[in-house]
Amino acid sequence: MSTAPVATLSATDANLGFAEQLRQSCWEDWNACIQHRFVDEIFDGSLSDEVLRRYLVQDYQFINRFVALLGAAIASADVFAPRVTLSQFAAMITSDENTYFLRSFDVLGVPPADRLQPALTAPTQTFQQLMHEAAQSLNYANCIAVLAVAEGLYLDWADQPAKKHLPLPARFEHAEWITLHANDFFRSFVAWLRAELDRVGPTLGREARAEATHYFQRAVQLERQFFDHVYA
Ligand SMILES: Cc1ncc(C[n+]2csc(CCO)c2C)c(N)n1
């Protein structure tokens, strides 16, 4: 009979994949996001134009670094299959999603300067920097960790059981921001990202795992700050 120590992980951790361990490690910030006032107000259509405008103007400044991060994930993936999935997603978001922002900017009367070169707020700058840092690391786990937050947290607020029974809000600026993140394509992409974290997590050494975890946690904190700051 062996007397060797069996495990250093708690029973709970041992039963969870890496993706779920990461999410649970930031449970408080994660929940603060998906239960945010912004989420409640976009679902019931009461979101003020001023708040939505601040949000969308800053959010539009994400896509550039986000696509670069996808590129870094494609470059650093260990095998061919994830490169294909990530490339297909990159193709989708660089074609379809742009029109939502432009149509909303038209309705909200956002002038060209605020669409193209707005003054960046601190959470936007820090998020851009985090995406840049993850991309520059050319480390697949780091890249996927940040992508899994940017996508997974958006799926979790837009697709949550508590909101499922609600009719969509009347205005497209509200309704489409929900449906862009609550649809089968997006659901399956997020499930794939989480499965990738579960696949690569166990291959990481202690330091690499801690590094990917730190990227994930910083991204979740920034998501929360981003929601908060459009009301400040
Ligand atoms: C602060 C912030 N965090 C995450 C997302 C979600 N998101 C960013 S890029 C992208 C891919 C295209 O849909 C998605 C889903 C966001 N919009 N804003």
The ligand as an SDF file (V2000), in Angstrom:
LIG
                    3D

 18 19  0  0  0  0  0  0  0  0999 V2000
  -15.1060   45.4250  -22.1710 C   0  0  0  0  0  0  0  0  0  0  0  0
  -15.5180   44.3270  -23.0780 C   0  0  0  0  0  0  0  0  0  0  0  0
  -15.1840   43.0760  -22.7430 N   0  0  0  0  0  0  0  0  0  0  0  0
  -15.5590   42.0770  -23.5410 C   0  0  0  0  0  0  0  0  0  0  0  0
  -16.2710   42.3340  -24.6820 C   0  0  0  0  0  0  0  0  0  0  0  0
  -16.7020   41.2190  -25.5220 C   0  0  0  0  0  0  0  0  0  0  0  0
  -16.0010   41.1670  -26.7230 N   0  0  0  0  0  0  0  0  0  0  0  0
  -14.9340   41.9090  -27.0110 C   0  0  0  0  0  0  0  0  0  0  0  0
  -14.3510   41.5910  -28.5270 S   0  0  0  0  0  0  0  0  0  0  0  0
  -15.4850   40.4290  -28.7810 C   0  0  0  0  0  0  0  0  0  0  0  0
  -15.5370   39.6540  -30.0190 C   0  0  0  0  0  0  0  0  0  0  0  0
  -16.5430   40.1450  -30.9250 C   0  0  0  0  0  0  0  0  0  0  0  0
  -17.8140   39.9000  -30.4610 O   0  0  0  0  0  0  0  0  0  0  0  0
  -16.3270   40.3260  -27.7090 C   0  0  0  0  0  0  0  0  0  0  0  0
  -17.4550   39.3930  -27.6130 C   0  0  0  0  0  0  0  0  0  0  0  0
  -16.5730   43.6380  -25.0020 C   0  0  0  0  0  0  0  0  0  0  0  0
  -17.2410   43.9550  -26.1240 N   0  0  0  0  0  0  0  0  0  0  0  0
  -16.1940   44.6310  -24.1810 N   0  0  0  0  0  0  0  0  0  0  0  0
  1  2  1  0
  2  3  1  0
  2 18  2  0
  3  4  2  0
  4  5  1  0
  5  6  1  0
  5 16  2  0
  6  7  1  0
  7  8  2  0
  7 14  1  0
  8  9  1  0
  9 10  1  0
 10 11  1  0
 10 14  2  0
 11 12  1  0
 12 13  1  0
 14 15  1  0
 16 17  1  0
 16 18  1  0
M  CHG  1   7   1
M  END
$$$$
